[in-house]
Amino acid sequence: MAIRVVRAAAGAVRRACGPCSPSLGPRLLRLPPMAGNVEAPAPVGARPERDPKARGGWRGGARIWEETEQQAKKLRSASDAEQHRKLPKRKIVLLMGYSGKGYHGMQRNVGSSQFKTIEDDLVSALVRSGCIPENHGEDMRKMSFQRCARTDKGVSAAGQVVSLKVWLIDDILEKINGHLPPHIRILGLKRVTGGFNSKNKCDARTYLYMLPTFAFAHKDHDVQDESYRLSADTLRRVNALLACYKGTHNFHNFTSQKGPREASARRYILDMFCEEPFVREGMEFAVIKVKGQSFMTHQIRKMVGLVVAVIKGYAPESLLERSWGEAKVDVPKAPGLGLVLERVHFDKYNQRFGNDGLHEPLDWTQEEAGVAAFKEQHIYPTIISTERQERSMARWLGTLPVHDFDATAHAAASLGAKAPSPLGDSD
């Protein structure tokens, strides 16, 4: 098609400018004069005058050539689009790792460039790498995009999973990563069923919370700086408190805009514990891991915050159980810096499709080394350096004395059995 257009343009130029001489190239041939219209020969050395119509013909030919060239470009662009359309468009999942510092969460806010999110960079890379058309980047529903977990501002991930439809181009992972900053990586890719939705098919999510161990230093008995080292007895007490969260509880006091009688405030926690501490750059850290079916906004940070308040001596242990009742409880929210989405689980999907011979199980065993390397290179160093520079945990610990952890107990004693109004927690 493009060749026919170019040939037509060349013919238009010849008609506008006259024939070409094979020996002299693109010059106008001087035809012999017609009878009765003989011109006197021009003097030797005189410059022949050009016919203004001929000059106009050249300009007209140039215009035709430009228009034809534009048509050819459009045809080439249409040809590229046609080539993309011939590529298979399939539903896949991407395993993502990212450092959340400097981002306002995972989920994209279409039409708002004020707050940058992880999905802004991801969608840009998908378009630039040729995996999706540009209009799919503007309307993510066109590629059936869904993230497994909507991480909050500053929260990182080592095992986020998103599902979407893409063109399966060659070297797809390398091309996508080539348009991403180093602190955002695609660590794996798998084909899934056409109706797969990463959010709805996820059975459970595992988060880790990394914090300096001086957060567990008792306010009256221990040093309150990075020279503190977590004792075995304190670690056992921390784990005893974290184990209290296991099971199904009403977590309306651990999020915002949830009333105590809302069914959605009840969440199931499979496990929660603190690992052995370790030292990085002279500061001791520990990692708390929690696995649950799903979590509400700020829920994990408040679960950690309440345990820290109890261990430090600001709140009584009985406050944990009271926080699951209908009464309003003041639960402190730990900083977002140390929170990381570590892994998402698809057990039911794997049982149904993982061994059917057509689909791969979503277990990411082969990607574990890459995930661990990403955490060591981009997530842990960011948490450590930011804590040293901004002292987010130290500053937050300074706010704990402001909380009134006895307010609920006093209110219950004065009001008797009267239940408070079902208001959700506020930030």
Secondary structure, DSSP 8 states (H G I E B T S, - for coil): -HHHHHHHHHHHHHHHH---BTTTBS--------TT-------TT------HHHHHHHHHHHHHHHHHHHHHHHHHHHHHHHHHHHS-EEEEEEEEEE--TTSS-SS--TT--SS--HHHHHHHHHHHTTSS-HHHHH-GGGGT-EES----TT-EEEEEEEEEEEE--TTHHHHHHTTS-TTEEEEEEEE--TT--TTTT--EEEEEEEEEGGGGS-TTTS--STT----HHHHHHHHHHHHTT-EEEE-GGGSSS--TT-GGGEEEEEEEEE---EEETTEEEEEEEEEES---TTHHHHHHHHHHHHHHTSS-THHHHHHTSSS--------STTEEEEEEE-HHHHHHHTTSSSS--S--STTHHHHHHHIIIIIHHHHHHHHHHH-HHHHHHTTGGGS-TTHHHHHHHHHTT----------
